[in-house]
């Protein structure tokens, strides 16, 4: 099976079986999504969703957060991974939003990446969810799943992103991010992937190569 055929079957399966998917992060505005996504780096969405209600109540807008000190914000985020750096980045990003963007979250990946603590993955998440931009955010789950399935041989996040965007139609890219991340979170897990229960196994390159051993671990 070549890569084009693999993309065709996998994307069709997702379209037919997972037509409605969305982020598991809880948010009610572009600013809240930006904050939640920044906090989610190397942290679970479940933990972030436990932290953000109180944080959003205290700092509902960039203007409010921009005026806060590190010592004021830190107690709200201390239970997430890397709380010191994330706290500093949240405040600095809010200050830049107020100073350079009138308190509004910019709609382009390039502009978002000028904010402290915002890398390409976070920018892609925000633009794809809020503005339905045809980009795919590649996190650890998407990176792992794409390589296992055989959708990419890329050795970097950027290379995998290019392969996915080259082969997935623009109208499906915002949804494809959620397809792949949720598949990696619940089925194609880093340890002990659930290959026997995986409906994508017929088109998975790694399962074709190591099917018997993978099935034994499921």
Backbone as CSV, one residue per row, in Angstrom:
resi,resn,N_x,N_y,N_z,CA_x,CA_y,CA_z,C_x,C_y,C_z
1,UNK,0.845,-1.196,0.000,0.000,0.000,0.000,0.882,1.249,0.000
2,UNK,0.635,2.150,-0.935,1.436,3.365,-0.969,0.820,4.438,-0.057
3,UNK,1.543,5.528,0.125,1.107,6.552,1.075,-0.199,7.210,0.650
4,UNK,-0.378,7.436,-0.627,-1.605,8.058,-1.104,-2.815,7.206,-0.748
5,UNK,-2.706,5.903,-0.943,-3.806,4.994,-0.602,-4.058,4.989,0.903
6,UNK,-2.984,5.025,1.668,-3.116,5.017,3.131,-3.857,6.264,3.608
7,UNK,-3.484,7.418,3.097,-4.199,8.650,3.445,-5.674,8.548,3.064
8,UNK,-5.948,8.046,1.890,-7.326,7.958,1.402,-8.189,7.144,2.362
9,UNK,-7.727,5.975,2.734,-8.524,5.090,3.571,-8.646,5.622,5.006
10,UNK,-7.548,6.141,5.545,-7.573,6.617,6.931,-8.449,7.850,7.079
11,UNK,-8.308,8.815,6.185,-9.131,10.025,6.262,-10.595,9.684,6.038
12,UNK,-10.884,8.784,5.121,-12.277,8.382,4.899,-12.864,7.709,6.126
13,UNK,-12.049,6.893,6.805,-12.565,6.235,8.009,-12.925,7.276,9.067
14,UNK,-12.046,8.234,9.267,-12.331,9.278,10.244,-13.571,10.083,9.845
15,UNK,-13.693,10.412,8.581,-14.843,11.204,8.126,-16.152,10.463,8.371
16,UNK,-16.142,9.165,8.174,-17.364,8.378,8.331,-17.668,8.032,9.783
17,UNK,-16.617,7.875,10.593,-16.816,7.386,11.954,-16.586,8.421,13.046
18,UNK,-15.901,9.492,12.737,-15.643,10.553,13.712,-15.922,11.921,13.079
19,UNK,-17.130,12.107,12.545,-17.391,13.371,11.830,-17.395,14.599,12.727
20,UNK,-17.788,14.424,13.991,-17.867,15.554,14.912,-16.858,15.374,16.036
21,UNK,-15.762,16.085,15.976,-14.762,16.051,17.045,-14.364,17.482,17.391
22,UNK,-13.921,17.664,18.614,-13.504,19.001,19.030,-12.460,18.887,20.129
23,UNK,-11.873,20.012,20.449,-10.848,20.047,21.482,-11.440,19.630,22.824
24,UNK,-10.629,18.945,23.637,-11.065,18.585,24.984,-10.730,19.672,26.002
25,UNK,-10.080,20.732,25.555,-9.847,21.875,26.425,-11.138,22.678,26.559
26,UNK,-11.391,23.210,27.748,-12.592,24.003,27.987,-12.259,25.491,27.846
27,UNK,-13.041,26.186,27.027,-12.795,27.614,26.818,-14.054,28.263,26.264
28,UNK,-14.142,29.566,26.411,-15.315,30.299,25.925,-14.946,31.498,25.066
29,UNK,-13.658,31.682,24.790,-13.226,32.807,23.967,-11.872,32.478,23.367
30,UNK,-11.464,33.178,22.309,-10.125,32.955,21.755,-9.024,33.154,22.791
31,UNK,-9.187,34.140,23.670,-8.181,34.373,24.704,-8.093,33.181,25.650
32,UNK,-9.229,32.654,26.064,-9.219,31.496,26.950,-8.601,30.278,26.272
33,UNK,-8.888,30.088,24.990,-8.272,28.965,24.272,-6.761,29.137,24.203
34,UNK,-6.307,30.346,23.937,-4.865,30.610,23.888,-4.213,30.265,25.220
35,UNK,-4.798,30.721,26.307,-4.251,30.453,27.635,-4.248,28.959,27.917
36,UNK,-5.363,28.292,27.651,-5.471,26.855,27.925,-4.461,26.062,27.103
37,UNK,-4.273,26.454,25.859,-3.338,25.738,24.993,-1.903,25.952,25.458
38,UNK,-1.579,27.158,25.885,-0.247,27.415,26.425,0.001,26.562,27.670
39,UNK,-1.003,26.430,28.509,-0.860,25.632,29.726,-0.780,24.137,29.422
40,UNK,-1.336,23.713,28.294,-1.418,22.282,27.995,-0.113,21.682,27.486
41,UNK,0.887,22.512,27.201,2.165,21.980,26.721,2.751,21.016,27.746
42,UNK,2.973,19.764,27.314,3.519,18.715,28.182,2.705,18.556,29.473
43,UNK,1.405,18.761,29.339,0.482,18.616,30.467,-0.825,18.080,29.913
44,UNK,-1.581,17.360,30.713,-2.829,16.786,30.220,-3.936,17.835,30.155
45,UNK,-4.842,17.656,29.202,-5.998,18.546,29.107,-6.839,18.456,30.380
46,UNK,-6.911,17.269,30.975,-7.684,17.100,32.210,-7.156,18.004,33.307
47,UNK,-5.849,18.047,33.483,-5.258,18.910,34.497,-5.497,20.379,34.179
48,UNK,-5.325,20.754,32.910,-5.546,22.146,32.510,-6.989,22.562,32.789
49,UNK,-7.939,21.683,32.481,-9.353,21.999,32.708,-9.688,22.124,34.197
50,UNK,-8.880,21.539,35.052,-9.064,21.701,36.494,-8.564,23.070,36.963
51,UNK,-7.586,23.601,36.251,-6.933,24.847,36.647,-7.635,26.086,36.099
52,UNK,-8.110,26.005,34.861,-8.547,27.214,34.163,-9.825,27.885,34.682
53,UNK,-10.805,27.175,35.239,-11.995,27.914,35.697,-11.676,29.044,36.671
54,UNK,-10.876,28.761,37.675,-10.521,29.805,38.650,-9.637,30.871,38.012
55,UNK,-8.717,30.433,37.135,-7.834,31.379,36.451,-8.641,32.329,35.575
56,UNK,-9.589,31.798,34.814,-10.400,32.626,33.924,-11.333,33.548,34.704
57,UNK,-11.782,33.103,35.867,-12.638,33.962,36.687,-11.847,35.155,37.216
58,UNK,-10.612,34.891,37.587,-9.767,35.970,38.128,-9.248,36.890,37.026
59,UNK,-8.943,36.301,35.863,-8.351,37.067,34.758,-9.096,36.746,33.457
60,UNK,-10.281,37.319,33.282,-11.118,36.983,32.124,-10.672,37.610,30.806
61,UNK,-9.795,38.593,30.866,-9.372,39.306,29.658,-7.857,39.493,29.656
62,UNK,-7.268,39.759,28.490,-5.834,40.062,28.446,-5.481,41.261,29.317
63,UNK,-6.371,42.246,29.347,-6.095,43.445,30.130,-5.926,43.124,31.616
64,UNK,-6.797,42.282,32.146,-6.712,41.900,33.553,-5.430,41.121,33.840
65,UNK,-5.123,40.166,32.951,-3.927,39.341,33.158,-2.653,40.172,32.997
66,UNK,-2.673,41.130,32.082,-1.492,41.960,31.835,-1.123,42.796,33.054
67,UNK,-2.091,43.092,33.884,-1.846,43.923,35.066,-1.399,43.098,36.275
68,UNK,-1.475,41.776,36.155,-1.190,40.906,37.297,0.306,40.677,37.466
69,UNK,0.687,40.341,38.674,2.076,40.005,38.961,2.255,38.488,38.948
70,UNK,3.505,38.071,38.888,3.813,36.638,38.923,3.245,35.997,40.185
71,UNK,3.441,36.646,41.324,2.989,36.080,42.593,1.471,35.967,42.666
72,UNK,0.776,36.816,41.937,-0.692,36.753,41.926,-1.199,35.617,41.038
73,UNK,-0.534,35.382,39.922,-1.003,34.379,38.963,-0.521,32.974,39.315
74,UNK,0.663,32.874,39.867,1.279,31.564,40.083,0.403,30.570,40.858
75,UNK,-0.284,30.979,41.923,-1.106,29.997,42.657,-2.162,29.303,41.781
76,UNK,-2.608,29.977,40.719,-3.630,29.389,39.848,-3.057,28.301,38.933
77,UNK,-1.770,28.390,38.627,-1.182,27.477,37.635,-0.111,26.567,38.221
78,UNK,0.075,26.594,39.524,1.195,25.875,40.130,1.113,24.360,39.960
79,UNK,-0.070,23.820,39.658,-0.203,22.371,39.543,0.026,21.852,38.123
80,UNK,0.252,22.736,37.142,0.539,22.277,35.781,2.052,22.071,35.642
81,UNK,2.446,21.451,34.561,3.880,21.262,34.319,4.546,22.613,34.024
82,UNK,5.782,22.744,34.465,6.588,23.954,34.245,5.822,25.239,34.618
83,UNK,5.298,25.303,35.830,4.451,26.441,36.197,5.170,27.784,36.205
84,UNK,6.445,27.803,36.562,7.165,29.086,36.614,7.231,29.753,35.251
85,UNK,7.704,28.989,34.255,7.849,29.566,32.921,6.488,29.865,32.296
86,UNK,5.523,28.989,32.524,4.198,29.232,31.945,3.539,30.462,32.548
87,UNK,3.715,30.649,33.839,3.151,31.836,34.489,3.753,33.107,33.895
88,UNK,5.071,33.132,33.746,5.740,34.291,33.158,5.277,34.530,31.729
89,UNK,5.155,33.445,30.949,4.740,33.583,29.550,3.298,34.082,29.430
90,UNK,2.412,33.594,30.296,1.013,34.034,30.236,0.911,35.540,30.454
91,UNK,1.616,36.029,31.453,1.559,37.466,31.749,2.180,38.275,30.610
92,UNK,3.334,37.831,30.127,4.008,38.556,29.047,3.189,38.526,27.761
93,UNK,2.551,37.387,27.481,1.716,37.293,26.274,0.525,38.229,26.387
94,UNK,-0.078,38.293,27.565,-1.210,39.202,27.766,-0.778,40.653,27.588
95,UNK,0.380,40.980,28.098,0.888,42.352,27.950,1.112,42.706,26.484
96,UNK,1.624,41.751,25.719,1.855,42.014,24.292,0.535,42.092,23.525
97,UNK,-0.433,41.264,23.924,-1.755,41.347,23.294,-2.345,42.743,23.477
98,UNK,-2.203,43.273,24.673,-2.744,44.611,24.953,-1.951,45.675,24.219
99,UNK,-0.633,45.580,24.251,0.222,46.616,23.669,0.207,46.625,22.152
100,UNK,0.203,45.438,21.540,0.382,45.353,20.086,-0.864,44.960,19.309
101,UNK,-1.855,44.358,19.985,-3.013,43.847,19.249,-4.347,44.326,19.814
102,UNK,-4.306,45.397,20.585,-5.552,45.967,21.104,-6.336,45.019,21.995
103,UNK,-5.637,44.074,22.624,-6.318,43.140,23.508,-7.021,42.006,22.799
104,UNK,-6.835,41.913,21.477,-7.472,40.851,20.691,-6.446,39.791,20.312
105,UNK,-6.872,38.538,20.297,-5.994,37.456,19.874,-5.867,37.510,18.357
106,UNK,-4.658,37.630,17.825,-4.492,37.726,16.365,-4.900,36.424,15.683
107,UNK,-5.278,36.550,14.413,-5.828,35.399,13.692,-4.826,34.697,12.800
108,UNK,-3.578,35.144,12.779,-2.586,34.489,11.930,-1.555,33.760,12.780
109,UNK,-1.040,32.677,12.239,-0.016,31.893,12.924,1.208,32.751,13.192
110,UNK,1.609,33.533,12.205,2.817,34.348,12.333,2.682,35.372,13.455
111,UNK,1.527,36.033,13.530,1.324,37.030,14.581,1.257,36.375,15.956
112,UNK,0.595,35.244,16.049,0.507,34.542,17.327,1.885,34.126,17.829
113,UNK,2.752,33.744,16.918,4.079,33.277,17.309,4.979,34.407,17.802
114,UNK,4.534,35.645,17.700,5.298,36.752,18.283,5.019,36.890,19.781
115,UNK,4.015,36.175,20.274,3.676,36.249,21.690,4.619,35.364,22.499
116,UNK,5.090,35.828,23.638,5.962,35.001,24.486,5.288,33.677,24.839
117,UNK,6.037,32.591,24.699,5.519,31.283,25.072,4.631,30.619,24.049
118,UNK,4.458,31.245,22.889,3.593,30.679,21.855,4.443,30.176,20.691
119,UNK,4.483,28.862,20.538,5.182,28.252,19.419,4.222,27.909,18.300
120,UNK,4.730,27.235,17.307,3.919,26.934,16.121,2.733,26.025,16.449
121,UNK,2.958,25.046,17.323,1.859,24.136,17.654,0.703,24.892,18.286
122,UNK,0.999,25.738,19.278,-0.052,26.518,19.944,-0.741,27.446,18.954
123,UNK,0.032,28.098,18.107,-0.550,29.005,17.115,-1.458,28.259,16.145
124,UNK,-1.032,27.080,15.729,-1.865,26.283,14.820,-3.157,25.836,15.492
125,UNK,-3.063,25.437,16.764,-4.273,25.034,17.483,-5.278,26.174,17.521
126,UNK,-4.835,27.352,17.902,-5.741,28.490,18.050,-6.350,28.894,16.708
127,UNK,-5.535,29.001,15.679,-6.071,29.447,14.386,-6.980,28.404,13.751
128,UNK,-6.684,27.130,13.958,-7.537,26.097,13.350,-8.878,26.003,14.058
129,UNK,-8.877,26.131,15.385,-10.128,26.000,16.136,-10.975,27.258,16.036
130,UNK,-10.363,28.413,16.214,-11.131,29.665,16.257,-11.500,30.157,14.864
131,UNK,-10.538,30.096,13.939,-10.790,30.658,12.612,-10.827,29.606,11.501
132,UNK,-10.813,28.334,11.895,-10.938,27.242,10.924,-9.870,27.321,9.844
133,UNK,-8.682,27.780,10.220,-7.590,27.876,9.260,-7.106,26.475,8.874
134,UNK,-6.692,26.283,7.618,-6.290,24.951,7.135,-4.878,24.571,7.560
135,UNK,-4.666,24.490,8.874,-3.358,24.112,9.414,-3.559,22.920,10.347
136,UNK,-2.484,22.191,10.591,-2.537,21.039,11.485,-1.483,21.204,12.572
137,UNK,-1.935,21.244,13.797,-1.011,21.343,14.923,-0.451,19.954,15.222
138,UNK,0.854,19.855,15.281,1.504,18.565,15.534,2.082,18.557,16.949
139,UNK,1.419,17.817,17.835,1.952,17.620,19.179,2.545,16.220,19.258
140,UNK,2.852,15.750,20.460,3.484,14.438,20.583,2.571,13.317,20.090
141,UNK,1.260,13.448,20.336,0.324,12.416,19.876,0.257,12.375,18.352
142,UNK,0.084,13.527,17.739,-0.020,13.596,16.277,1.274,13.122,15.627
143,UNK,2.397,13.507,16.206,3.697,13.088,15.680,3.821,11.568,15.714
144,UNK,3.494,10.968,16.846,3.614,9.515,17.002,2.656,8.766,16.073
145,UNK,1.397,9.180,16.067,0.384,8.488,15.262,0.694,8.586,13.775
146,UNK,1.105,9.757,13.329,1.393,9.951,11.908,2.517,9.050,11.434
147,UNK,3.533,8.895,12.264,4.664,8.049,11.893,4.306,6.565,11.988
148,UNK,3.544,6.186,12.991,3.150,4.784,13.110,2.244,4.358,11.954
149,UNK,1.283,5.197,11.644,0.347,4.854,10.566,1.040,4.816,9.212
150,UNK,2.115,5.582,9.077,2.789,5.676,7.794,2.361,6.879,6.998
151,UNK,1.792,7.878,7.674,1.394,9.112,7.007,2.588,10.039,6.811
152,UNK,3.642,9.791,7.554,4.846,10.615,7.438,6.051,9.842,7.941
153,UNK,7.201,10.144,7.345,8.473,9.635,7.839,9.283,10.762,8.470
154,UNK,8.641,11.917,8.632,9.338,13.086,9.143,9.949,12.847,10.503
155,UNK,11.163,13.341,10.678,11.862,13.170,11.951,11.705,14.392,12.859
156,UNK,11.052,15.429,12.363,10.788,16.618,13.167,9.305,16.951,13.085
157,UNK,8.855,17.752,14.047,7.459,18.196,14.052,7.130,18.935,12.755
158,UNK,8.059,19.774,12.326,7.826,20.568,11.115,7.687,19.674,9.883
159,UNK,8.512,18.637,9.805,8.458,17.735,8.655,7.146,16.962,8.632
160,UNK,6.677,16.509,9.788,5.403,15.796,9.856,4.264,16.745,9.491
161,UNK,4.317,17.964,9.981,3.290,18.954,9.644,3.221,19.166,8.134
162,UNK,4.364,19.288,7.486,4.377,19.485,6.033,3.754,18.296,5.307
163,UNK,4.091,17.075,5.733,3.531,15.890,5.091,2.013,15.845,5.243
164,UNK,1.522,16.124,6.437,0.086,16.077,6.683,-0.640,17.134,5.861
165,UNK,-0.110,18.344,5.842,-0.783,19.418,5.108,-0.669,19.225,3.601
166,UNK,0.353,18.526,3.168,0.508,18.244,1.747,-0.499,17.191,1.266
167,UNK,-0.893,16.312,2.168,-1.706,15.169,1.761,-3.160,15.192,2.244
168,UNK,-3.491,16.119,3.124,-4.861,16.221,3.629,-5.493,17.490,3.065
169,UNK,-6.663,17.355,2.481,-7.349,18.492,1.866,-7.570,19.601,2.889
170,UNK,-7.491,20.835,2.435,-7.563,21.987,3.327,-8.809,21.966,4.202
171,UNK,-9.947,21.545,3.642,-11.191,21.579,4.411,-11.217,20.554,5.553
172,UNK,-10.334,19.568,5.486,-10.307,18.540,6.535,-9.211,18.774,7.569
173,UNK,-8.299,19.707,7.333,-7.137,19.848,8.214,-7.486,20.249,9.644
174,UNK,-8.360,21.240,9.877,-8.670,21.578,11.273,-9.238,20.391,12.053
175,UNK,-10.060,19.581,11.393,-10.638,18.410,12.052,-9.610,17.296,12.184
176,UNK,-8.726,17.172,11.198,-7.724,16.101,11.211,-6.826,16.194,12.434
177,UNK,-6.539,17.393,12.886,-5.742,17.550,14.107,-6.408,16.819,15.259
178,UNK,-7.725,17.014,15.425,-8.448,16.363,16.512,-8.548,14.863,16.292
179,UNK,-8.759,14.428,15.051,-8.793,12.995,14.760,-7.520,12.317,15.261
180,UNK,-6.391,12.876,14.871,-5.107,12.240,15.170,-4.741,12.344,16.644
181,UNK,-5.000,13.491,17.252,-4.623,13.649,18.660,-5.464,12.748,19.553
182,UNK,-6.763,12.630,19.273,-7.622,11.775,20.090,-7.322,10.297,19.849
183,UNK,-6.971,9.958,18.615,-6.585,8.580,18.326,-5.319,8.223,19.105
184,UNK,-4.392,9.159,19.175,-3.168,8.923,19.925,-3.382,8.909,21.419
185,UNK,-4.338,9.676,21.883,-4.594,9.771,23.320,-5.298,8.523,23.863
186,UNK,-6.182,7.931,23.044,-7.018,6.853,23.571,-6.806,5.486,22.912
187,UNK,-6.256,5.434,21.720,-6.083,4.140,21.042,-4.624,3.869,20.722
188,UNK,-3.996,4.743,19.956,-2.598,4.542,19.560,-1.689,5.188,20.597
189,UNK,-1.785,4.691,21.824,-1.064,5.268,22.952,0.432,5.011,22.847
190,UNK,1.198,5.831,23.545,2.661,5.709,23.468,3.121,4.333,23.931
191,UNK,2.549,3.877,25.029,2.872,2.543,25.536,1.656,1.646,25.376
192,UNK,1.881,0.438,24.954,0.814,-0.555,24.781,-0.343,-0.039,23.926
193,UNK,-0.055,0.308,22.669,-1.144,0.745,21.785,-2.182,-0.360,21.630
194,UNK,-3.450,0.048,21.518,-4.558,-0.906,21.460,-4.802,-1.357,20.012
195,UNK,-3.836,-2.055,19.460,-3.861,-2.397,18.038,-5.013,-3.334,17.669
196,UNK,-5.321,-4.286,18.536,-6.391,-5.241,18.233,-7.737,-4.516,18.107
197,UNK,-7.925,-3.478,18.916,-9.186,-2.743,18.900,-9.188,-1.581,17.915
198,UNK,-8.085,-1.384,17.201,-7.948,-0.219,16.322,-8.525,-0.484,14.945
199,UNK,-9.492,0.317,14.545,-10.116,0.162,13.233,-9.219,0.634,12.094
200,UNK,-8.116,1.312,12.439,-7.195,1.769,11.401,-6.109,0.742,11.101
201,UNK,-6.107,-0.357,11.824,-5.071,-1.379,11.655,-4.902,-1.858,10.212
202,UNK,-5.985,-2.020,9.417,-5.805,-2.494,8.041,-4.916,-1.593,7.182
203,UNK,-4.799,-0.319,7.574,-4.012,0.620,6.765,-2.784,1.134,7.510
204,UNK,-2.528,0.611,8.688,-1.413,1.072,9.518,-0.123,0.386,9.092
205,UNK,0.870,1.180,8.755,2.144,0.622,8.309,2.835,-0.167,9.419
206,UNK,2.842,0.371,10.634,3.538,-0.321,11.716,2.832,-1.630,12.070
207,UNK,1.512,-1.638,12.010,0.793,-2.886,12.297,1.086,-3.931,11.231
208,UNK,1.208,-3.492,9.982,1.528,-4.427,8.897,2.916,-5.018,9.084
209,UNK,3.838,-4.202,9.618,5.211,-4.658,9.786,5.410,-5.474,11.065
210,UNK,4.634,-5.125,12.112,4.868,-5.751,13.409,3.558,-6.254,14.023
211,UNK,2.642,-6.613,13.169,1.280,-6.924,13.622,1.204,-7.937,14.748
212,UNK,1.868,-9.039,14.627,1.752,-10.107,15.631,2.255,-9.640,16.998
213,UNK,3.393,-8.969,17.029,3.932,-8.530,18.316,3.105,-7.404,18.908
214,UNK,2.608,-6.506,18.057,1.773,-5.414,18.567,0.460,-5.922,19.103
215,UNK,-0.117,-6.903,18.392,-1.378,-7.461,18.834,-1.228,-8.132,20.186
216,UNK,-0.093,-8.751,20.411,0.152,-9.433,21.661,0.245,-8.497,22.841
217,UNK,0.574,-7.213,22.577,0.724,-6.230,23.656,-0.567,-5.504,23.941
218,UNK,-1.555,-5.680,23.082,-2.781,-4.888,23.226,-3.663,-5.443,24.340
